[in-house]
Amino acid sequence: MMYATATAGAQSGPTRFSTVDLPHPSRVALWEEHNARALIALGCRTLSNASLEATELNLHLPRLQFAHISGNPHVIERNQRFISSRPADAVVLYFNLEADAFFYHQEGCEILRPGQAVLYDADQPFMRGFSQGLEELALKVPRALYKEISGQSGLIRPQIFDFNMSASRDQHARALAGLITGALAGPDSDGEGLEASAIDLLRIMVNGYGDAGGRGHFITATSFIRQRLSDPHLSASQIAAAVAISERQLTRVFAKEGVSVSRFIRKERLELARQILSHSDGGKRSLAQVAAQTGFVSYSHFSRAYKERFGVGPLRDSHATDR
């Protein structure tokens, strides 16, 4: 009997597996079987004899695997028995989205907070526990590809990244988390481009630099911009510092995509403004408030820019008040 449902073909969209509607006595075994096929083989046990409620979205690309995993409190373990019988031959990057989690490995124990990611060798023993439940993203990278990226065949100790922090290296981790989230939301028209971007972001995270022809710096820069659209003082120097490149290099990165930094910021602000105005509660805000929320220094500047982009003024495009 098949319990996984697919939103698209194996290469064109994510598949979903959940224990929620399965017979209670079979949930753990079926969850283990699914993970052995879709990600890595591991053992699972629930806490306080609770029935396992867990869901996983998986996306298999030619060289990478993405996943979004959620569940109630439980513990997972990949011991030597699993490693010997079902070698993963890969490293895995886990992004912790909610609640603290512990990570036991050969060299000690890490407590992962929400907003932290851990990169670890899947063929080294580990145990992970989620006493408050689990929500995370996972990226599985074949060992050969990881060696191509990093020059190393694996990891003895885990690497930790704070992808909700402002440090430049972690901005790339944040951008990678966003890329994975978007990919799992539905089919992507450019699977090869998606994978290449993910690989370049991982390369920057691990080495501090990307592929000369890659899009990693552009994706991180645009992610940083979208987080700060309300800041009227957002500048190329701030963005370059966050991405850990020079302003000149930032200009080249955006020119390669056919747009300037300032034009991209303006376009994103206007798209956000239109989204706010079209939202059901848009009428509760004045246009001046929308302008401020999207980083425009004045209502008149906002109104002119909006009309130039969309052909109509913001007042005609919404039910918001003028002031």
Stockholm file with secondary structure:
# STOCKHOLM 1.0

chainA/1-323         MMYATATAGAQSGPTRFSTVDLPHPSRVALWEEHNARALIALGCRTLSNASLEATELNLHLPRLQFAHISGNPHVIERNQRFISSRPADAVVLYFNLEADAFFYHQEGCEILRPGQAVLYDADQPFMRGFSQGLEELALKVPRALYKEISGQSGLIRPQIFDFNMSASRDQHARALAGLITGALAGPDSDGEGLEASAIDLLRIMVNGYGDAGGRGHFITATSFIRQRLSDPHLSASQIAAAVAISERQLTRVFAKEGVSVSRFIRKERLELARQILSHSDGGKRSLAQVAAQTGFVSYSHFSRAYKERFGVGPLRDSHATDR
#=GR chainA/1-323 SS CCCEEESSCTTTSCEEEESTTSCGGGHHHHHHHHHHHHSCCCEEEESTTCCCCEEEEEEECSSCEEEEEEESSEEEEECHHHHHHSCCCEEEEEEEEESCEEEEETTEEEEECTTEEEEEETTSCEEEEETTCEEEEEEEEEHHHHHHHHSCSCCSSCEEEETTSCSHHHHHHHHHHHHHHHHHTSCCSCHHHHHHHHHHHHHHHHHSCCCTTCSHHHHHHHHHHHHTTTCTTCCHHHHHHHHTSCHHHHHHHHHHTTCCHHHHHHHHHHHHHHHHHHSTTGGGSBHHHHHHHTTCSCHHHHHHHHHHHHSSCTTTTSSCBCC
#=GC SS_cons         CCCEEESSCTTTSCEEEESTTSCGGGHHHHHHHHHHHHSCCCEEEESTTCCCCEEEEEEECSSCEEEEEEESSEEEEECHHHHHHSCCCEEEEEEEEESCEEEEETTEEEEECTTEEEEEETTSCEEEEETTCEEEEEEEEEHHHHHHHHSCSCCSSCEEEETTSCSHHHHHHHHHHHHHHHHHTSCCSCHHHHHHHHHHHHHHHHHSCCCTTCSHHHHHHHHHHHHTTTCTTCCHHHHHHHHTSCHHHHHHHHHHTTCCHHHHHHHHHHHHHHHHHHSTTGGGSBHHHHHHHTTCSCHHHHHHHHHHHHSSCTTTTSSCBCC
//
